[in-house]
């Protein structure tokens, strides 16, 4: 599990096309410190498994499903990426619960600078709109952010100077793709509410008594005991 608090602005140093997958090499001396084969690192919000590490760099394999659902397929040598290690047990949940499982992609629509921050408008796939609410949480390229305004096919976020300086969101321009992960709690609530609504109602009162009597084994004459 991640929290959406980016630890390091890394860089893609190599991309190997393996046909139905890719192998990335990324520079990130902070996140690779102490990292071992099999560990997880979030890259632009996508949880990837470390294959190996060397000299402040690590490699990770990306399968076709991930390339299809995320913007990682657009990365090339020199691309900057947001990096985060999983939260340690007992650590502070600085952002919100982030799985590193991208739900879809959006695109930067507009940037409105202010004196101390920027308002950024991002397109939102219709199938994800129901999970995004004003003042709720959303993960954009691995960054935990608060939704300022939620529309039917867009949302806006407000970026403070630290976010602008230390993440890829500071340099993304209109038209650039971003990975989106909605709040997983909203998805679980929707599933549970749907299950409860579709389940048959439990019998009550006389109906319950009649069903209980009917379920009892029959006596010699075929009547319930």
N, C-alpha and C positions, 0 to 999 in steps of 0.2 A: 504494500500500500504506500502511496505517496501523499503529499499534502499540497502540491502545487506551488511550493516555494522554491524557485529556481536557485540552484547552488552555484552554477557556473555557465558562462556563455562559451560553449565549445565550438569546434570547427570540424567539418568533414574533410579528411585528408585523402581518402580513396574510396571508390565505389567499384566493386566487381560485379558485373552482370552474370548471374548464374543461370539465366534462362527463365525458370519459374520462380526465381528468388534473387536476392542481392546480398552481398556481404559488404558492410560498411566498416571503414576504419575512421575513428573519431578521436580528436585530441581533446583531453579533459583531465589535466593533472590533479584537480581537486577530487573529482568523483572516482578516479581510478586509484587513488591512494588506498591501499589495503584491499582493493577489489580482486576477486578471484574468479576463475572459470565457474560459470553457472550463476553468478550473482546477477541482479537486475539493476538496470539503469534506465531512467525515462529519458527519451530523446524527443524533444518537441511534443511531450505528452504521451509518447508511445513507449510502453514497457518492453524493453529488449533484454535479451540474455547475453551476458558477456561470454565471448568465446575465448579470448585471451587478452592479456595486457602487456604493454612494453613501452617504456620511456614516456609515460604520461598519456599513452594512447590505448584504446581498446577496440576490438572488433566485435561485430554483432551481425547475426544473420537475420534477414527480414524476408518472411514468406510472402507468397502472392496475395493472400488475404489481407495482410497488413498493408502492402503496397496499394491494393485496391481501395481500402477504406480510409487511408490516411494520405497526407501530403509528402510522405517520405520518398515516394517515387520521383519527386521533383528535385531532390537534393543532388548536389554535384560537389566535387572537390572545391573547397573554398566556402561552401555554405556555412553560415553560422547557425548553431542549434542550442536550444535550452536543455540543460542537463540537470538531473536530480537523482540522488540515491534514494532507496526506500527509507521510510521512517523507521528508526530503531524502536523496539518495544520500550515503552516508558518515555519516549520522546515527546516533544511538544507538537500538537496539531496546529501549526501556524496558519494553514490555509483552510482546506476542507478535505473530506475523504475523496481521494483521487485513485482510481484503479490503474490508470495507464492503459485503459481499453477505449480507444477512440470510437465514438459513435458516428462520426461523419465529419465532413469538412465544410468550411465556410470560406468566404473571401472578404478581405478588407474592402468596404464600400466607400468610406470617407474618413478623413481625419480633421478634427477641428481643434487647433491649438489654442491654449489659453496661457495666461502668464506663468502658471506653475504646474499645469497638467494638460492632458489632451483627452478629448472625447473621441473615441473610435467607434465607428459603426461597422458591424459585421453581418454578412448575410447568414441566414439560418435555414437549413433544410426544413420544409414543412413538417416532416415526420418527427422532428425534434422540438418543434415549437411548444408543444404542450408541457414539456419539462422545464421550460425556461420562464421564470417569473421575475418581476421587478424586485430588486434587492435580494434575489436568490444568488446562488453560487454557480459558476460555470468555469470550465477549464479551457483556456485558449492557448494552443501550442505549449501545453504543460504548465501554464501560469494560472493559479487560482485567482479568480476575479469576481467582483460583485456586479451583477447586472444593474445598470442604471435605468434602462427602458427596454421593455420587451414588446416587440411587434409581431405580426403574423409570420413574417419571413425575414426578420432582422432583430438584432439587439444592439445596445450600445454599452460600452464600458468606459470607465474613467481611469486613465493611467497616470500615476504619480511619477515624479522625476526618477526615483529609484528603478521602477519598472521600465521606464523608457531607456535608461542608461545600461541596465544589466540584463535585458532580455531581447529577443529578436523582435518583440512588438514595438521597440523603439525605432526600427528601420523598415518595417513592413509598409508597403505602399498599396494604394487602391488597386485591386486586381490580384494581389498576392494571396495564395491559399493559406488557411490556418486549420489546425486540427481542433476538433471540438469534442469534449466529453461532458455530458450533462450530469447533474447530481444523481448518483446511483440510488439514493434514498427515494427520490421521486419515482424511479422505475419500479422499485420493489413495492411501493405503496400502490401504484397503478395495477400491478399484477395481483396483489392480494385483494384489492377491491373488486377486480374483475372476477377472481375466483369465488369470492363471497357472493357476488351478484348472480353468478351462473349456477351456484350450488342449489340443489333442491331444498326447499324450506323444511325445517324439522317439524313433525306433527305435534300439535298441542291439544290439550283438553280432551274432549270426547273422541276426537280423531286419533290421538295418541293411544288412548285406552283400547280403541277398537283394533288398531294395528298390533298392539302388544298381545291382545287376546287371539288374534288371527295367527300370530307367530307361534303360539303354544302347540305342542304335539297333540294330535287328535286322539280321543278316547275310542273305546270299542265300537260305539255307534257312529263314529265320525264327527262327534261334537268335541269342541275344545275342552280339555280338562281344567 
